[in-house]
Amino acid sequence: MKEILRNICEVLKLDESLCHLETAVGGDINDSYYLHTPANNYFLKTNKAELSQMFSAEFDALNTIRKQQCIRAPKPFLHGKTTHFCYLILEHITLQTPVDYRKFGSQLAQMHLTTDASFGWHRNNTIGTTLQCNTNENDWPEFWKKHRLDVQIELAIADNQNTGLIDQLVRLNSVCDRLFGNRVVKKSLLHGDLWTGNYAADEKQEPVIYDPASYYGDHETDLAMLELFGQPPAEFYESYQELLVIDQGFNTRKVLYNLYHMLNHLHLFGEQYVSVVNSMTALLLAEAQ
């Protein structure tokens, strides 16, 4: 860590002897620290040097979200790499609960009202440490099949997953157009990785989101992931739908959207996710008949 601290202090023109790092708890992908300096405290994320583009993309995503002035996200100050490590320095926010879910619903909907000309983003990023392709497309089902589900199927094949599971996933990808219906999908600015561990409240009880994997896509993908490991209370959905409608069929589409994340968990964390992936795939195939 001395290598990282020395590099940061050189770039930020800080006296290294007056700065120190404190280990922060949490996170499955990165190592995290509090960086204490005479003037400010920062939050520091580190990983292997070859993953520097992951932090570069997160730096861009946070700036994009902050530019909309809809919902708070930590200010990114610096990203870089040394011989062995890459790093990202963020504004330090003291996170807490509970979240004001009515305000959270309204602010997230406002962010989702930010749109772009195409689905995708100006660059690729990562979901966990997995490459997330954001090549621009004009058709949402095509984007989802090509740049989300297809990619995870290829990873499952490379990981030597069960042939039966692969066959079911390939079959699902060929028929999942039926699950989208005739919806006109807005090209919404997404957080992209909005599970319960990536939002909280700040010191003033204002909602704050962090660790984004942003792109422009169906706003329901963020809503789906919010339900992956829990579910916001009714007031969240009430305030959200004052600005954006959650269309009929969401209860099925959210399974499709969350399958992407469960497949990525299977790739990153192993066989414990096989059962849930099998169940989700079977449910979606039944719905697509």
N, C-alpha and C positions, 0 to 999 in steps of 0.2 A: 504493500500500500504506500510505502514511501515514494515509490516511483510516480504513482498517481498524484499524491499530494504535492510533490515537487513540481510536476508539470502544471497542475492547476494554479499553484501559487505564482509560477512564472507568467502564465497567461493573464491572470487577474491582478498581477503586480501586488501580491501579498507577501508579508514577511512570514516565511514558513515556520520560523521558531515560535510565532504567536498563534499558529493554527493547529488544530488537532481533530482527529476523527473519532467518532463514537459509533459503535456498531448498532444498527437499527434492526429490530426484530421483524420478521415477515418476509414473504416473497418466495416463490418456488423457482424463479428463473434467474434473478439477479442477486448479487450481494448489495446490501444497502447500508448507508452510513449517514450520520449527521456530521456535517462539516462545520466546526465552530471557528469563527474568525473574530477579530476585534470589532469589526463593523457589523457583520451579519452572520446568521446561521443559515446553512443551506442543507438540502437533501441530496445525497450523492448515490447514484446507482452505478455499479460496475459489472463488467463481464469480460469474456475473452476478447482479445483485440480483433479477431476475425468477425466479431458480431457488431462492429462499429456502425454499420448501416442501420441496425436496429435502433440505436439511440439517435442517429441522425434523423430517421423517419419520425420517431416519437417527438423530437424537438420541433419538427415541422408541423406535426399534428396538433401539439399543444398551442403553438402560435396561431394556427388556423382556428381552433376552437376559441381561443381568447379574443381573436379579432372580431368575432361576432358579438361579443359582450352580452351573451345570453345567460351563461352559467359560468361559475368560477372554475378555473383550472389552474394548476401551479404554473408560474412563469418559468420558462426554461432559460437559463443563463448561458450555458456552455456545454458543448459536447466535444469529445476528442478521443485520442488514443495514444498510448505509449507503446513501448516494444511488446509488452505482454497483455495489456489491458485496454479496454475502452471504457468510457465513462460519460455520464450525463449529470449535470448539476442543475438542480431545480430550487425554486423558492421553497422554503420550509414552511409548511402549514401544519399547525397543531390540529390533527383530525380527531373528531369525536362523534358520538351518537347521542340522542336520536337525530334523524334527519327530518326536516320539515317536508313531508312527502307531498303536500299540496303545492308548495313552492317548487319542489323538485320536478313534479309533473309538468308544471307550467313552463319552467325554464328549459327543460329538455325538449318540450314541444317547440319552443321558440328556436332552439338550435336546429331541430329537424326541419324547420321551415326555410333554413338556409339551403339553397339549391345550386346546382351546377348544370352544365350543358350535357354531361354524359354520366353514366354510371362508372364508378372507378375512382381513380385519383391521379395526380400528376406523377406519382412514383409508387413503387412497390414498398411494402413494409413487412412486418412480421406479426404473427399471432402466436404468442409465446416466443419460441425461437424459430418457428416454421415460417418460411417465406410465404407471404400473402400477395398474390398477383393482383394488381389493380388496373390492368389494361382497360382502357375506355371501351365501353359498349353502349349502344343505344337501346338495347332490349334487355330488360331486367332478368327474365327467366334464362336467357342465353348467358348473361353474365354469371348468374348463380351456378348454373350447370358447368360452365367452362372453367371459371376461375375460383370456384369454391368446392363443389362436390367432386368434380373430375380430379382436381389436384389431390384431394384426400383419398380418393380411390387409388390413384397412382402410388401414394405413400403406403397405403395398406398392402398393395401388391409388393412393393419393395420391402416391406416389413414381413413378408411371408405370412400374411393373415390367412385364415381359413378360406379355402376356395369357395365354399358355400356362401360365406359372408360377402366375398367379392362379387359373386354372381348376383346376389340380391341387390347390392349397391349399384351395379351396372344396370340392372333392370330398373331400379328406381330412377336413375338418372335419365333413362330413356322415356319415362312416363311422367316425370314430376311436373311438366308443363301443366298438367291437369289440376295441380294443386294451387296454381296461381289464379285461376278463374279469369275474369275479364277486368280485373282491377287496372286502373291507371296508376302506376307507381311513380311517386315523386322521387326525384334524385336528391335525397336528403343528406345533409352532413351528418355522419354517424360517429359515435365514439368508437364502435367496432369491437370492443371487448368489455361490455358494460355488465359484468357480473357483480354480485353483492360486495366483493372485495375491492372494487374500483370506484366506489363513491362513498361519501361520508358528509359530515358537516364540518364547517370551520369554526373558528373561535366565536363568531357572531351567529352561529347556527344557520349560516347560509350553505346551501348544497355546494359540493365541490366534487368534480370528477377528475380522474387521473389515469395514468397508464393506458392511453388510447392506442387503438390500431385503426385509425380513421380512414374512411373513404366515403364516396357518395353512393347511397343505395336506398333500399326500402327501409323506411323508418321502423317498420315492424321488427327488423332484425335486432335492433337495440332493445326493444320491448321484450322480445323473446328471451334474450340472454338475461334480462333482469329476473326472469322466472326460472332460470336454469338451476339455481341452488337456493331458491326462496322466492317470495313474491311480495311486491310492494302492496300496501294496504289500499282500500277502495278510494281514498281521497287522492292518491296519486293518479289513478285512471280518470277520475272525475275532472281534475284540473287539466290533465293532458288533453282530454277530448273536448275541452272548451276551445282548443286551437286546432287539433288534428284528430280525425276520426280513425278509430281502430275498426277496420272493415270486417264484415262477416267472413268467416273462414280462417281467422287469425289463429284459433285454437289448433288447427291442423298445420298451418304454415309455420307456427312457432316450433313445432317438432322438427320440421324440415330445416329451419334455420339453426336450431340447436344441435341437430345431428352433425353439422359441420364442426362445431366446437367439441362434441363428444368424440368424433373421429380424430380430431387433433389431439385430444387428451389420450386417446388410444395410441397414437403415434409417439407422443412425448413421454407418457407415463406407464404404458403397458397394458397387460392383459386384463386388468381389473375392470376395464371399460368395455370389454367384448359383449357382455350380457346386455348392457343398456343400449349399445349400438344395434345389436340384433333386434331388440324389442322395438326401438324407434323405427328401424327400417321396415319391419313387418307391419307396424301400424300404418306407415305412410303408403306402403304398397297396397294395403287393404283400402285405404281412402282413395287411392288413385284408380281403382278399378272402374 
